[in-house]
Amino acid sequence: MIRLDPPGTFCQNAAVWDILDRDARNFIDVGCGTGSVSRELCRRGLTGLGIDASLEAVEIAGATMAEHIAAGRYDVRVADVHDLPSEERDVAISLMVAEHLHDDIGFVRIVSSHVKPGGQVIIGVPGRRDHWGYEDEVAGHLRRYERADLESVLRAAGLEAVIVWSVAVPVANVLFHAGNRLVRRDTSAEIAMQGQREQTDTSGIREVRWKTVFPAWCRILLNRITLYPCFVLQRAFYGTSWGITLIGSGRRPRH
C-alpha cells in the first residue's frame, strides 16, 4: 500500500489553483500535513514554506517535497504559526486546520499576518453541519461550516474581498459516507479515546486503507489526468452550498 491523495483531495487542490492569484510567486502553507497542496503549488512554479506542529507530518511532507526542497524551491519545518516572524509573502494557505481550533478567527488573523498588504489568504474547512460524522469525531474537529459561517470568520478576521466556494462537488459528496465507514474500520480504540489535541496532530497523516493509502496500481486511476473531468465538473458547483469541503479566499487590507 502506498500513500495517494483521494479524489476529493485532488479536486480540492485543483480548486486552490482556480482561486489562487495568478501573479502569486510564493506562499506559506500552515498545517501542511503530507505536503499535498504545497506539491501542487510548487509544481506550478511557486516557491514556499510548509509548517506543521507534527514532526511526523513534517517528515512525510519532506519526502513528498524532496525534489522541490533539493531544488531550493521549498522548505518545511516543525513550527507554530504564532511563533514565526511575519513575512510578506504573496499567499498564505491553510487547509483543514481552522476547524480544530477554538479561536478560528484569531487563527485566520495570525495566518494573514504572513502575507503582504493586499496579499491573499486561502482557508479550507469541512463543510455542511448536517454532515457531521465519525471522521470528524476522531480527527479532533470542533465544527463543520456552512458557507456563511466561513465568510463571517474571514470578514471578522479583517479580510477583504471575501469569497467562499463549495469544492469537490459531487465527487466528495458521493464518497462521503464510504469515507466515514473506512475511517471507522481502520480507527483503533486507542485513537478514538485520544484527546482532541492528539487526534488533531494525527488527523492529516493517518493511514486509512482505500482512503489515504492504496495499492500501487491505483496510481492508474488516482492522478491529475484521469481525474481532470472531475476538476472541470466541480466548477459548476463553486457557488452552491453543497460542498462538504469549503475554500474561502480574502485579502489582507492594504492600509
C-alpha positions, 0 to 999 in steps of 0.5 A: 500500500502506498500513500495517494491523495483521494479524489476529493483531495485532488479536486480540492487542490485543483480548486486552490489553483482556480482561486489562487492569484495568478501573479502569486510567486510564493506562499506559506502553507500552515498545517501542511500535513503530507505536503499535498497542496504545497506539491501542487503549488510548487509544481506550478512554479511557486516557491514556499514554506510548509509548517506543521506542529507534527514532526511526523507530518513534517517528515512525510511532507519532506519526502513528498517535497524532496525534489522541490526542497533539493531544488531550493524551491521549498522548505518545511519545518516543525513550527507554530504559526504564532511563533514565526516572524511575519513575512510578506509573502504573496499567499498564505494557505491553510487547509483543514486546520481552522476547524480544530481550533477554538479561536478560528478567527484569531487563527485566520488573523495570525495566518494573514499576518504572513502575507503582504498588504493586499496579499491573499489568504486561502482557508479550507474547512469541512463543510455542511453541519448536517454532515457531521460524522465519525471522521470528524469525531476522531480527527479532533474537529470542533465544527463543520461550516456552512458557507456563511459561517466561513465568510463571517470568520474571514470578514471578522478576521479583517479580510477583504474581498471575501469569497467562499466556494463549495469544492469537490462537488459531487465527487466528495459528496458521493464518497462521503459516507464510504469515507466515514465507514473506512475511517471507522474500520481502520480507527483503533480504540486507542485513537478514538479515546485520544484527546482532541489535541492528539487526534488533531496532530494525527488527523492529516497523516493517518493511514486509512486503507482505500482512503489515504493509502492504496495499492500501487496500481491505483496510481492508474486511476488516482492522478491529475489526468484521469481525474481532470473531468472531475476538476472541470465538473466541480466548477459548476458547483463553486457557488452552491452550498453543497460542498462538504469541503469549503475554500474561502479566499480574502485579502489582507487590507492594504492600509 
